[in-house]
């Protein structure tokens, strides 16, 4: 593939309005499933914990591990909770 045929990066990025709509939809989805919404752009990530999990596992199930603030147990932050089969059973 030549460099001339690669798409222009700015054209691939969503507009500010599209990004706001996606963020609002994600917040609504978290509320609907009674889950905490975590904005990964501002969250404090534990890179040692992330590196202790196989990348293939995290990408397959679309999660980022995070440490619990009170009990020290880690919990998965799901990228798209509705992609998990058990989420279809949660009440709305």
C-alpha positions in Angstrom: 0.0 0.0 0.0 1.4 3.3 -1.0 1.4 6.3 1.3 -0.8 8.2 -1.2 -3.7 5.7 -0.7 -3.8 6.0 3.1 -6.7 8.0 4.4 -6.1 11.4 6.0 -6.1 11.1 9.8 -8.2 14.2 10.5 -10.9 13.0 8.1 -11.1 9.7 10.1 -11.7 11.4 13.5 -15.3 12.2 14.5 -16.4 15.8 14.6 -16.9 17.4 18.0 -20.7 17.0 17.6 -20.3 13.3 16.7 -18.0 12.7 19.7 -20.5 14.4 22.0 -23.3 12.2 20.7 -21.2 9.1 21.2 -20.3 10.2 24.7 -24.0 10.9 25.6 -25.0 7.5 24.1 -22.3 5.7 26.2 -23.5 7.5 29.4 -27.1 6.5 28.7 -26.1 2.9 28.1 -24.3 2.8 31.4 -27.3 4.3 33.2 -29.6 1.8 31.5 -27.6 -1.1 32.6 -26.9 0.4 36.1 -23.2 0.5 35.5 -20.6 3.1 36.4 -19.6 5.2 33.4 -15.8 5.5 33.2 -14.2 7.9 30.8 -10.9 6.3 29.9 -9.5 9.5 28.7 -9.5 10.9 32.3 -9.4 7.7 34.4 -6.3 6.8 36.4 -5.0 3.6 34.8 -2.9 1.1 36.7 -0.4 0.1 34.0 1.2 -2.6 36.0 -2.2 -4.3 36.4 -2.9 -3.8 32.6 0.5 -5.3 31.7 -0.3 -8.3 33.9 -3.2 -9.4 31.6 -2.7 -10.9 28.1 -3.4 -8.3 25.4 -5.3 -11.0 23.4 -7.7 -11.5 26.3 -8.3 -7.8 26.7 -8.9 -7.2 23.0 -11.1 -10.2 22.6 -13.4 -9.3 25.4 -12.9 -5.6 25.1 -12.0 -4.7 28.7 -9.4 -2.8 30.7 -8.6 -4.1 34.2 -8.8 -1.5 37.0 -8.0 -1.8 40.7 -10.8 -1.4 43.2 -10.4 1.7 45.3 -11.7 0.2 48.6 -11.0 -3.6 48.5 -8.0 -3.9 46.3 -9.7 -6.4 44.0 -9.6 -5.6 40.3 -12.7 -5.1 38.2 -13.0 -5.0 34.4 -14.0 -1.8 32.7 -15.9 -3.0 29.7 -15.6 -1.1 26.5 -19.0 -2.2 25.3 -21.0 -3.9 28.1 -23.8 -5.0 25.8 -21.4 -7.2 23.8 -21.2 -9.5 26.8 -23.8 -12.3 26.8 -24.7 -11.9 30.5 -25.6 -8.2 30.0 -28.6 -9.2 27.9 -30.2 -10.5 31.2 -29.8 -7.2 33.1 -33.1 -5.4 33.8 -33.5 -2.0 32.1 
